[in-house]
Amino acid sequence: MNTGSNKPGEAAVAAHGVTVDEGQDEARGLGSRAPEFIKARRVLHLSWQVGVFIVGLAVVVAGAAMLVLPGPGWVVIFGGMAIWATEFVWAQLVLRWTKRKVTEAAQRALDPKVRRRNIILTTIGVVIVAALAGVYLWKFGLQMPWKIEDQ
């Protein structure tokens, strides 16, 4: 057990294989994070949800545009999902799943065998590109496009 813990219940969470951050995230529960005075009034809460949806949609659409335009597309898309997650359970579940998958991928990437394989594949790719560039330069030479003369 985790005897050095200052937080109650931390050892129980660690015993189930869930990190403390995930345990706190799950302990917060799902649902709206709107202020209580907004949740108390149905029309105001519905308006709040529509506003959050529209703002989140605008951010997600901007992120989708950034996938083909310059910009951090995926970061902005996940930012829009985080905006939606303040109000909608489905977005909270998607973000939890995404966080879990990203953490798993990061752990796999830190595995020495995977790192060694990635370094070997990158080295092979660089050697192939350098060989192709060498063959091209040997065959055609180095001639800048703006100095090419019509034949």
C-alpha positions as CSV (number, residue, x, y, z in Angstrom):
1,M,0.0,0.0,0.0
2,N,1.0,3.6,-0.3
3,T,1.9,4.5,3.3
4,G,3.5,7.8,2.4
5,S,0.3,9.3,1.1
6,N,-1.2,12.4,2.6
7,K,-4.5,12.1,0.8
8,P,-7.2,9.7,2.1
9,G,-8.2,7.0,-0.4
10,E,-5.1,7.4,-2.5
11,A,-3.8,3.9,-1.5
12,A,-7.1,2.4,-2.5
13,V,-7.0,4.1,-5.9
14,A,-3.4,3.0,-6.5
15,A,-4.3,-0.6,-5.5
16,H,-6.8,-0.8,-8.4
17,G,-4.2,0.3,-11.0
18,V,-5.6,3.8,-11.5
19,T,-3.3,6.7,-11.1
20,V,-4.2,9.4,-8.5
21,D,-5.0,11.9,-11.2
22,E,-7.4,9.6,-12.9
23,G,-9.0,8.7,-9.6
24,Q,-9.5,12.4,-8.8
25,D,-10.9,12.9,-12.2
26,E,-13.4,10.1,-11.8
27,A,-14.2,11.2,-8.2
28,R,-15.3,14.6,-9.6
29,G,-18.1,12.8,-11.4
30,L,-19.6,13.4,-14.7
31,G,-22.0,16.1,-15.7
32,S,-22.3,19.9,-15.8
33,R,-19.7,22.1,-14.2
34,A,-21.9,25.2,-14.5
35,P,-22.2,27.4,-11.5
36,E,-25.0,26.3,-9.1
37,F,-27.1,29.5,-9.7
38,I,-27.2,28.6,-13.4
39,K,-28.0,24.9,-12.8
40,A,-30.9,26.0,-10.6
41,R,-32.7,27.7,-13.4
42,R,-33.7,25.4,-16.3
43,V,-33.9,28.1,-19.0
44,L,-30.6,29.6,-17.9
45,H,-28.9,26.2,-17.8
46,L,-30.2,25.3,-21.3
47,S,-28.9,28.6,-22.6
48,W,-25.6,28.0,-20.9
49,Q,-25.3,24.6,-22.6
50,V,-26.2,26.0,-26.0
51,G,-23.5,28.7,-25.5
52,V,-20.9,26.1,-24.4
53,F,-21.8,23.9,-27.4
54,I,-21.5,26.8,-29.9
55,V,-18.1,28.0,-28.5
56,G,-16.8,24.4,-28.4
57,L,-18.0,23.8,-32.0
58,A,-16.3,27.0,-33.2
59,V,-13.0,25.8,-31.6
60,V,-13.3,22.3,-33.0
61,V,-14.1,23.7,-36.5
62,A,-11.1,26.0,-36.3
63,G,-9.0,23.1,-35.3
64,A,-10.3,21.0,-38.2
65,A,-9.4,23.8,-40.5
66,M,-5.9,23.9,-39.0
67,L,-5.4,20.3,-40.0
68,V,-5.0,21.5,-43.6
69,L,-3.9,25.1,-42.8
70,P,-1.0,26.1,-40.7
71,G,-1.6,25.8,-37.0
72,P,-1.8,23.3,-34.2
73,G,-5.0,21.5,-35.4
74,W,-5.2,18.6,-33.0
75,V,-4.3,20.7,-30.0
76,V,-7.2,23.1,-30.9
77,I,-9.6,20.2,-31.5
78,F,-8.8,18.8,-28.1
79,G,-9.2,22.2,-26.6
80,G,-12.7,22.4,-28.1
81,M,-13.5,18.9,-26.7
82,A,-12.3,20.2,-23.3
83,I,-14.7,23.1,-23.6
84,W,-17.5,20.7,-24.4
85,A,-16.4,18.5,-21.5
86,T,-17.3,21.2,-19.0
87,E,-20.9,20.6,-19.8
88,F,-21.5,17.3,-21.6
89,V,-20.9,13.8,-20.3
90,W,-20.1,12.3,-23.7
91,A,-17.3,14.8,-24.2
92,Q,-15.9,14.0,-20.7
93,L,-15.9,10.3,-21.6
94,V,-14.1,10.9,-24.9
95,L,-11.5,13.0,-23.2
96,R,-10.9,10.4,-20.5
97,W,-10.5,7.7,-23.2
98,T,-8.1,10.0,-25.1
99,K,-6.0,10.8,-22.1
100,R,-5.7,7.1,-21.3
101,K,-4.7,6.2,-24.8
102,V,-2.1,9.1,-25.0
103,T,-0.6,8.0,-21.7
104,E,-0.4,4.4,-22.9
105,A,1.2,5.5,-26.1
106,A,3.7,7.7,-24.2
107,Q,4.6,4.7,-22.0
108,R,5.1,2.5,-25.0
109,A,7.3,5.1,-26.7
110,L,9.6,5.2,-23.7
111,D,10.1,1.4,-23.8
112,P,13.8,0.9,-24.7
113,K,13.0,-1.8,-27.3
114,V,10.5,0.6,-29.1
115,R,13.0,3.5,-28.9
116,R,15.8,1.3,-30.4
117,R,13.5,0.1,-33.2
118,N,12.4,3.7,-34.0
119,I,16.0,4.9,-34.0
120,I,17.0,2.1,-36.4
121,L,14.1,2.8,-38.7
122,T,14.8,6.5,-38.7
123,T,18.5,5.9,-39.5
124,I,17.6,3.5,-42.4
125,G,15.2,6.2,-43.8
126,V,17.8,8.9,-43.6
127,V,20.3,6.7,-45.4
128,I,17.8,5.9,-48.2
129,V,16.9,9.6,-48.6
130,A,20.6,10.6,-48.7
131,A,21.4,7.8,-51.3
132,L,18.5,9.0,-53.5
133,A,19.7,12.6,-53.2
134,G,23.2,11.5,-54.0
135,V,22.1,9.6,-57.1
136,Y,20.0,12.6,-58.3
137,L,22.9,15.0,-57.8
138,W,25.3,12.7,-59.6
139,K,23.0,12.2,-62.5
140,F,21.6,15.8,-62.9
141,G,24.0,17.9,-60.9
142,L,23.1,20.9,-58.7
143,Q,21.2,23.4,-60.8
144,M,18.9,26.0,-59.2
145,P,15.4,26.2,-60.7
146,W,15.7,29.9,-61.4
147,K,18.8,29.2,-63.6
148,I,17.3,26.5,-65.7
149,E,17.4,27.5,-69.4
150,D,14.8,26.3,-71.9
151,Q,16.2,23.8,-74.3
